[in-house]
Amino acid sequence: MNLQLTQEQEMIVGMVRRFVKEEIQPREINLDPDADALPEADKASLVAKVKEMGLYGLDIPSEYGGPDLDMVTRTLIAIEMSQHRAGLYTPCYGVFGGAGLAQLYEATDEQKDKYLYPTLRGEKSGFFGLTEHSGGSDPARAIQTKAVKDGDDWIINGGKIFISGADKADYGLVFARTSPDRGRGGVTCFIVDTDTPGFHVRRIVHTLRSARYATELQFEDMRIPNNKVLGEVNKGFAIANDRLSRQRIPYSAGCIGVAIAAHELALEYSKIRETFGAPLSSRQSIQWMLVDNEIDIQHARWVTLEAADRAQRGEPFRKQAAMCKLVASEAASRVVDRSMQIHGGYGVTKDFPFERWYREMRIRRIGEGPSEVQRHIIARDILGESLR
């Protein structure tokens, strides 16, 4: 892997970095500390600027109108986009657009016309329904939601938990068991409209994320036509699995961006805050905290870029994706915690972004597969598939 950025990457990184500093951070001053959305006029203006930059729809494949970005460049952009208060879960407040549900690129032409293309145009939104009350770390075996064939339809009963955005979505991808097989071979993916009779959604109000709700879903004799099956029957988990590994890379990069922002604030504050007649930066205990921040950031950055590089070159990257998710989420949590400590009492106020980052970084060690599961994936890779 070449550790030196290309001229094009340098240009793109610089452009996104300026955008965050000049367009995003100043607007946050007037927002609620837990806000996850910009006023519509501001968002429309910034979307237009992003389109002029040629970076709108970052994760949309070029054949569908997105920018032609390799995985390493996409990862570098993700690091920059998250360096603001809301950057962990709402990088740049969504003005760079999204790819919708990546699994829909596997859809039929009819399904793409009804769901994918309207989503790419911003006319529809969807949710990803995989995690259940029985667990999310091993979804292939934990899925208890059942779909039973009834003529040309499927009848779905069961539920999902901790599903983001389902309360505002037009449709979603719901994974259900269609075969007694308790493993990966018995799961099918269905496209479900949220106005389908038998579909119920409830907000889970109290979580560490103040601005956005997770949801709980319940399906009661929900009838879904056979043409809403995404991919093949009993092969739904294969649709989910590759995308889940790939998504862990920019997910990790977002953690790194927040760590960088927290570390920069700590560095600046340590130089101006005096105790007992000398700046904090002169104290060895503070110096070592800053050094540990630097080591954590660099470690997470290179592990994540290695995963991106392997994915870009088409090499196996499951272990590297698990490693970067594990390292970045845990390292960034430590960086935020140290930076908050350096700020003392100010660090826990909402005048600074640390308390929001602290809460949300705690979720990152669970989301997209908890740290323990990432360690299991790595162990299985280095010891062999027989370890289960």
N, C-alpha and C positions, 0 to 999 in steps of 0.2 A: 504494500500500500504506500502510495506517495503521500507523505505528510504535508507537502507543500501545496497550498491552494493554487489552482490555475488562475489566470488573469480574469477569466469570466466569473469564476467563483468569488474572487476578491471583489469584483464589481457588484455582483448580486448581493453579497453579504453587506457591503458598505451601503448599498441602496436601501436594504431592509432595515439596517441599523439606524440610518438617518430617519427613515419613516417612523420608526418606533419613538425615537427621541423628539422629533419635531411635530408629529401628528397625533400620536397616541398618548404619550405621557402627559403633555399639557392638558389634554381633554379630561384626563382622570382627576385632575385637581377639583373639578366642579361636580364630580359624580359621587354617589354614595360609596363608601369604602367596600361594600359588598356587591356593587353593581356588576352585572355581566352583559350589559347591552348599552350601546350608544343611542342618543336621540336619532330618530330616523333620518333627519336632514343631514346630520354629521356622518352617519353611516353611508348614505348615498353618495355624499361628496368624496369620502375616502375610497369607496369602491371604485369610483370613476378614476381616481388617481392610481389605484392598484392596477386597473386595466391598462392605463397608459404605461405603466411599468412593465406590462407583459407578464404579470405574475398572478393573474386572477385564476382561481380554480386549481390550486397547487397540486392536488392529488388526482385531478382528472387526467386520464391518459390523453396523449396528444391526438390520437385518432378521434377522440370525442370533443376536441376543441381546447384541451388544457395545454399549459406550457410544457415544452419538451425538457423536463428536468430529470437528471439521473438521481439515484437514491442518496448519494453523498451530498449533492447540492441541496436536495430537499431537507436533509438532516441539518445542514448548516443553517438553512433558513429557519427551521423550527427552533434552533437555539436562539436566534435573534428575536423571533416573533414573541417569545414568551417573557421578554425582559421588561415587564411592567406589572402593575398590581394585579390585574385580572388575567395575566398571561398564562397561568398554569392550565386553566380549563377553558378560557375564552381568549386564546391568543389573538391580539389585535382586534378583538370583538367581532371576529368573523368576517372582516372586510376583505380578506384574501379569498373568500369563497371556500367551498368544500366539494368533495367528490360524491357526496351522498353516501349510500351504502355500497361499499366496493363490491359486495357479493352480486349486485345487480348487473355487473358487467358479464356475468355468466347467464343472464336471463335470455328468454326467447325474444324474438323481435316484437311480438305482441306485448310482452311484459315490459320491454324497454320503452315502447311507445307510451304505455300507461303510467309507468313509475319512474324509470331511470331518467328519461329526457326532461319530464316536468321537474324532477328534483334538481337536475343540473341547471335548469333555467330559474330555479328559486321559487317555483310555483307549488311544489309539494315538499314535505319533509317526512322522514321515516325514523323508525327506531329499530334497534337490534335486540331481539328477545331471546337470550340464551340462558342466563342464570336463573336457577330455580331455588325454592325454599330448601330443597335438599342439598344444595351446594352449587358453587360456580367454578371451583378449582379443577374439577374433573367432570366437565359438562357431559361428556359422552356417556358416562355411567350414571350421573346424577339426574338426568332428564327423566321426569316421571309424567310430564304432560303427554297425553296419548291422542293419537289421531287414528280413527277407525274408518275404513272405507265403507261407504254407503252409496251404492250405485255409482254415479259419476262424481260424487262429492266425498268429502272427508268430514267427519264429526270430531271436533277437538274439544277435549276437556282437560283442565289443569290450570297452571298458573306460572307466573314469572315474578321475580323480585329484583329490586335495584336496577330498574331499566330507565335509562336517561331519555327524557324528551317524549315519552309515550303519551303524556297528557296533552301535548300540543301537536302530535303527529297526525298525518293523514293515513298512514299505513305503517306496517312494520314487517320485519322478518321474524317469524316465530318457528322455533325448532321443536319438533315433537317426535315422540317415539312411534314408529309405524311398524315395528317388528319386535317380537319378544327378546331379540338379541339385546343384552344389556350393555353392549359396547358401542363402538363407533358405527358398526354396520347396520344399526336399526333406527337411525335418526333421519328425518326428512325436514327440509326447510320449506315453509309456506309463506306466501305473501298475503298478509291479512290487512284489510281495510279497517280502520278504527271505528267505522260506523256499522260494522257487521253485527247483527243480533247475536247476543251472547258474549260480546267483548266488553269487559269492564276494566276500568283503570282507576287507581286511587293514588293520590300523592302521599309520599312519605315525607312529612314536613320537617322533622327534626333530624338533621344530619350536620356534619361539620361544615358543609357547604351551605352558606346562608342564602345565596342568590338563586340557586336552581334546585329543583326538586327531583329526587329519584322517585320512581313509581313502582307500584305493585299491580300486576295484571291478573285477571281471573277470566277463564274461558269456560262457559257453560253451554254445552251442546252447540258450539259454534260451527256452523256449516260453511265449508270452504270448497269451492269447485276445484276439480282436478287440474284445471289450467292455471291455478295459482301455486302449483308446486314449482319451486325454484330448483332447477337441476333435475336430478333423478331421485326417485323414491329410494329411501334407505341409504342415500349417499350425501345427505345434507351436512354431516359433520365435516366432510372433506372440503366443502365450500367454505366453511367457517375457519378451519384450522390454519391454512396457509395465510389467510388474511390476518388472523390474530397474531401470528408470529411477525409478520411484516409490520403491523401497526405498532408493535412494541418499540420499534426504532425511533420514529418521531415522537412517540410518547416519552421515551427516555430523554430525547433531546430537549423537550419542554422543561423537564426537571433541571437540566443543566443550565438552561437560560435563566431560570429563577435563581439558581445558586449563584450564577455570575452577577446578577443584579444585586442580590443580598450582600455578596462579598464586596462589591464596589462601594455600596453604602457604608459597610463596616470600615473599609479602608479609609474613606473620606472622613468619617466621624472620628476614628481613632487619632487622626492628625490634629483635629481642632478641639476635641474634648480634653480638658486638663484635670488632673487629680494631683493634689499635693505639689502643685507648682510645676508639673511636667505633663506633656501630652500622653494620652493612653498608649500611643504607638511606641513610646519609649519603654513600656513595661514588658518584661519578657513573657509574662503570662498571656498578654494580648498578642504579642508577636507570634507566639506559638499557635494561638487560635487562628490567626490569619494565615500562617504557614499551612496548618492543617486544612483550612479552606482551600487554599491553592492546590494542594495535593489531591484533595477529593475531586475538585473540578477537573483537573487535568486527567486524572485516572478515568473518571466517568466519560469525559469527552473522547478519549482515544478508544476506549472499549466500544463506545457507541458508534464512532466512525468506522471501526473495524467491521462491526456488524453490517453497517450500511454498505461498505465496500464489497463485502462478500455477497450480499443480496444483489447488488448492482451487477456483479460479474457472473451471477447465476450459480454460485457455489452454495453448498449447504450452509445455512446460517442459523438454524434453530438454536444451537447452543449459544452462539454469539448474541442472538436476540434476547435470550433468557438472561445472559450475563449482563448485557447493557441495561436491561430493565431493572435487574437486581441492584447493580452497582449505582446507577444514576439515581434511583429513587431513594436509596438509603444514604448515599453520599450527600445529595442535595438536602435531605432532611437535617443532616448534621451541620451543613453550612448555614442553613437558615437559623438553626438553633444557636450556633455560635454567634452569628451576626446579631441576633436579637439580644443575646447576653451582653455583647459589647455595647449595645445602645442602652443598657440598663432599663430604667423605668420607661423611657421613651419607646423602647422596643416592643412593649406590650400594648401601646396605645394604637388607636385606629388612625392616628396622624401618619403613621408609617405603615408600609405594606407587610411587615414581618408577621403580624398576628394572622393575617389572611393566608399568607404563604405557609405558616406553621400548621394551620388547620388543614389546608388543602394538600400539603405535602404528606401529611399523615395518611390521607386516602390513597396516595400514589403507591404506597407500599402494599396495598391490597388490590387496587384496580388493575385490570389487564393481567391478572394472575398474581397472587401474593408472593412475597419473597420466598416463602418456604417451597412453593410450587416451582419457582424458577430454579431453586437449588436442586430440586428433584429432577427437573429436566436436564440440568447440567450433569448431575450425577449419572443419570440414565445414559447420557451421551458418552461420557468418558468411561463408564463401566460396562456399557452394552445394554441393548434393549431388554435383556432378560431381567434387569432390575426394575420391578414394578411395585 
